[in-house]
Amino acid sequence: MDEIDKQIINALQDGFPICDAPYRQVAALLGLTEQELIARLKALLDNGALTRFGPLYNAEQMGGALTLAAVKAPQQRYDEIAEIINAFPEVAHNYARSYELNMWFVIATETPGQIRQTISAIEQKTGLTVYNMPKKREYFVNLKLEA
């Protein structure tokens, strides 16, 4: 990742313009052409420096719900359990951890009541207890790269 890539990442964390030519507008602020910006974003996604580029919706403000959940997945069944959990459309992403609760995932649903239903379904399919850890307070961590 070079200095220009870092500047792109820093700039886009502050928002993406809603206009007829948003990439052109951001590119102009960075001294790039629209094509250069798009090519660099594609390269950052392709090489894994960025895992996603897109909007971040506040599910709760739209009437939905989010929660962080975890299970104690036995190592011999870890891949099988990950596959079962990841098959649920409500599971946004899944992380391996080296703790007793070794598989963490985010559940996003259209309504708050669907959280409990999804957790119950995961417990039924995996045979494991799902530990539900809803947020009590929201924090925003802003990553800024030194350019």
C-alpha beads as a LAMMPS data file, in Angstrom:
LAMMPS data file: protein, C-alpha beads

147 atoms
146 bonds

1 atom types
1 bond types

-500.0 500.0 xlo xhi
-500.0 500.0 ylo yhi
-500.0 500.0 zlo zhi

Masses

1 110.0

Atoms # bond

1 1 1 0.000 0.000 0.000
2 1 1 1.526 3.315 -1.035
3 1 1 0.883 6.863 0.178
4 1 1 -1.877 7.474 -2.373
5 1 1 -3.717 4.318 -1.267
6 1 1 -3.519 5.517 2.346
7 1 1 -4.899 8.924 1.325
8 1 1 -7.781 7.221 -0.499
9 1 1 -8.657 5.093 2.533
10 1 1 -8.461 8.082 4.865
11 1 1 -10.595 10.265 2.591
12 1 1 -13.306 7.661 2.046
13 1 1 -13.760 7.030 5.769
14 1 1 -15.120 10.553 6.072
15 1 1 -17.956 9.774 3.674
16 1 1 -18.701 9.238 0.018
17 1 1 -20.446 12.022 -1.876
18 1 1 -23.963 11.551 -3.149
19 1 1 -23.894 13.186 -6.544
20 1 1 -23.886 12.353 -10.262
21 1 1 -20.143 11.588 -10.318
22 1 1 -18.987 10.645 -6.788
23 1 1 -15.784 8.882 -7.887
24 1 1 -14.812 11.880 -10.014
25 1 1 -15.436 14.226 -7.075
26 1 1 -13.298 12.163 -4.663
27 1 1 -10.594 11.695 -7.297
28 1 1 -10.395 15.456 -7.870
29 1 1 -9.919 16.043 -4.126
30 1 1 -7.029 13.571 -4.178
31 1 1 -5.428 14.838 -7.386
32 1 1 -6.310 11.666 -9.302
33 1 1 -8.426 10.857 -12.304
34 1 1 -11.671 9.007 -11.809
35 1 1 -10.192 5.958 -13.589
36 1 1 -7.101 5.995 -11.327
37 1 1 -9.259 6.078 -8.202
38 1 1 -11.467 3.207 -9.380
39 1 1 -8.422 1.143 -10.434
40 1 1 -6.761 1.697 -7.047
41 1 1 -9.928 0.741 -5.157
42 1 1 -10.219 -2.423 -7.242
43 1 1 -6.563 -3.274 -6.551
44 1 1 -7.045 -2.709 -2.791
45 1 1 -10.032 -5.060 -2.850
46 1 1 -8.261 -7.640 -5.022
47 1 1 -5.158 -7.763 -2.824
48 1 1 -7.189 -7.932 0.406
49 1 1 -6.075 -4.583 1.842
50 1 1 -9.800 -3.726 1.763
51 1 1 -12.322 -6.472 2.337
52 1 1 -15.321 -4.367 1.379
53 1 1 -16.177 -1.021 -0.167
54 1 1 -19.757 0.076 0.195
55 1 1 -22.297 1.779 2.395
56 1 1 -22.681 1.022 6.077
57 1 1 -26.337 1.007 7.073
58 1 1 -27.639 1.529 10.584
59 1 1 -29.987 -1.452 10.859
60 1 1 -31.564 -0.226 14.087
61 1 1 -32.552 3.118 12.569
62 1 1 -34.224 1.179 9.759
63 1 1 -36.240 -0.965 12.224
64 1 1 -33.870 -3.921 12.184
65 1 1 -31.499 -5.360 14.744
66 1 1 -27.861 -6.416 15.131
67 1 1 -26.092 -8.483 17.726
68 1 1 -22.686 -10.013 18.298
69 1 1 -22.810 -13.717 19.087
70 1 1 -20.307 -16.471 19.843
71 1 1 -20.079 -20.233 20.268
72 1 1 -17.616 -22.719 21.721
73 1 1 -16.940 -24.759 18.580
74 1 1 -15.085 -28.035 19.141
75 1 1 -11.947 -28.024 16.955
76 1 1 -12.880 -31.307 15.285
77 1 1 -16.193 -29.744 14.122
78 1 1 -14.975 -26.180 13.608
79 1 1 -15.236 -26.061 9.808
80 1 1 -18.595 -27.853 9.839
81 1 1 -20.003 -25.407 12.402
82 1 1 -18.645 -22.395 10.516
83 1 1 -20.346 -23.675 7.364
84 1 1 -23.669 -24.150 9.181
85 1 1 -23.566 -20.699 10.782
86 1 1 -22.416 -18.940 7.619
87 1 1 -25.309 -20.514 5.682
88 1 1 -27.755 -18.334 7.637
89 1 1 -28.538 -15.220 5.577
90 1 1 -28.765 -13.254 8.838
91 1 1 -25.073 -13.903 9.614
92 1 1 -23.117 -10.930 8.336
93 1 1 -19.582 -12.168 9.048
94 1 1 -17.756 -14.701 11.173
95 1 1 -14.414 -14.548 13.011
96 1 1 -12.174 -17.249 14.490
97 1 1 -10.798 -16.423 17.929
98 1 1 -8.281 -18.255 20.107
99 1 1 -10.378 -18.166 23.276
100 1 1 -12.931 -20.486 24.862
101 1 1 -15.596 -18.752 22.761
102 1 1 -13.681 -19.384 19.557
103 1 1 -16.200 -18.442 16.851
104 1 1 -17.750 -14.968 16.829
105 1 1 -20.305 -13.698 14.337
106 1 1 -22.662 -10.805 13.727
107 1 1 -26.363 -11.415 13.235
108 1 1 -28.363 -8.770 11.356
109 1 1 -32.147 -9.094 11.072
110 1 1 -35.046 -7.074 9.722
111 1 1 -36.763 -6.967 13.123
112 1 1 -35.505 -7.236 16.712
113 1 1 -37.604 -10.378 17.291
114 1 1 -35.771 -12.246 14.558
115 1 1 -32.511 -12.154 16.542
116 1 1 -33.843 -14.682 19.086
117 1 1 -35.328 -16.842 16.297
118 1 1 -32.012 -16.906 14.425
119 1 1 -30.052 -17.756 17.566
120 1 1 -32.477 -20.594 18.341
121 1 1 -32.180 -21.949 14.790
122 1 1 -28.365 -21.843 14.957
123 1 1 -28.423 -23.655 18.314
124 1 1 -30.736 -26.288 16.878
125 1 1 -28.617 -26.877 13.745
126 1 1 -25.226 -26.874 15.528
127 1 1 -26.180 -28.395 18.875
128 1 1 -24.211 -25.578 20.548
129 1 1 -25.172 -22.763 22.901
130 1 1 -25.044 -19.365 21.201
131 1 1 -23.930 -16.573 23.503
132 1 1 -25.800 -13.401 22.561
133 1 1 -23.929 -10.161 23.284
134 1 1 -26.083 -7.225 22.183
135 1 1 -24.430 -3.839 22.270
136 1 1 -25.071 -1.611 25.243
137 1 1 -23.334 1.403 23.794
138 1 1 -22.104 2.176 20.301
139 1 1 -18.568 3.312 19.584
140 1 1 -17.085 4.486 16.329
141 1 1 -13.437 3.640 15.799
142 1 1 -11.941 5.632 12.986
143 1 1 -8.810 4.227 11.373
144 1 1 -6.564 6.863 9.864
145 1 1 -3.372 5.781 8.128
146 1 1 -0.268 7.920 8.294
147 1 1 0.415 9.119 4.765

Bonds

1 1 1 2
2 1 2 3
3 1 3 4
4 1 4 5
5 1 5 6
6 1 6 7
7 1 7 8
8 1 8 9
9 1 9 10
10 1 10 11
11 1 11 12
12 1 12 13
13 1 13 14
14 1 14 15
15 1 15 16
16 1 16 17
17 1 17 18
18 1 18 19
19 1 19 20
20 1 20 21
21 1 21 22
22 1 22 23
23 1 23 24
24 1 24 25
25 1 25 26
26 1 26 27
27 1 27 28
28 1 28 29
29 1 29 30
30 1 30 31
31 1 31 32
32 1 32 33
33 1 33 34
34 1 34 35
35 1 35 36
36 1 36 37
37 1 37 38
38 1 38 39
39 1 39 40
40 1 40 41
41 1 41 42
42 1 42 43
43 1 43 44
44 1 44 45
45 1 45 46
46 1 46 47
47 1 47 48
48 1 48 49
49 1 49 50
50 1 50 51
51 1 51 52
52 1 52 53
53 1 53 54
54 1 54 55
55 1 55 56
56 1 56 57
57 1 57 58
58 1 58 59
59 1 59 60
60 1 60 61
61 1 61 62
62 1 62 63
63 1 63 64
64 1 64 65
65 1 65 66
66 1 66 67
67 1 67 68
68 1 68 69
69 1 69 70
70 1 70 71
71 1 71 72
72 1 72 73
73 1 73 74
74 1 74 75
75 1 75 76
76 1 76 77
77 1 77 78
78 1 78 79
79 1 79 80
80 1 80 81
81 1 81 82
82 1 82 83
83 1 83 84
84 1 84 85
85 1 85 86
86 1 86 87
87 1 87 88
88 1 88 89
89 1 89 90
90 1 90 91
91 1 91 92
92 1 92 93
93 1 93 94
94 1 94 95
95 1 95 96
96 1 96 97
97 1 97 98
98 1 98 99
99 1 99 100
100 1 100 101
101 1 101 102
102 1 102 103
103 1 103 104
104 1 104 105
105 1 105 106
106 1 106 107
107 1 107 108
108 1 108 109
109 1 109 110
110 1 110 111
111 1 111 112
112 1 112 113
113 1 113 114
114 1 114 115
115 1 115 116
116 1 116 117
117 1 117 118
118 1 118 119
119 1 119 120
120 1 120 121
121 1 121 122
122 1 122 123
123 1 123 124
124 1 124 125
125 1 125 126
126 1 126 127
127 1 127 128
128 1 128 129
129 1 129 130
130 1 130 131
131 1 131 132
132 1 132 133
133 1 133 134
134 1 134 135
135 1 135 136
136 1 136 137
137 1 137 138
138 1 138 139
139 1 139 140
140 1 140 141
141 1 141 142
142 1 142 143
143 1 143 144
144 1 144 145
145 1 145 146
146 1 146 147
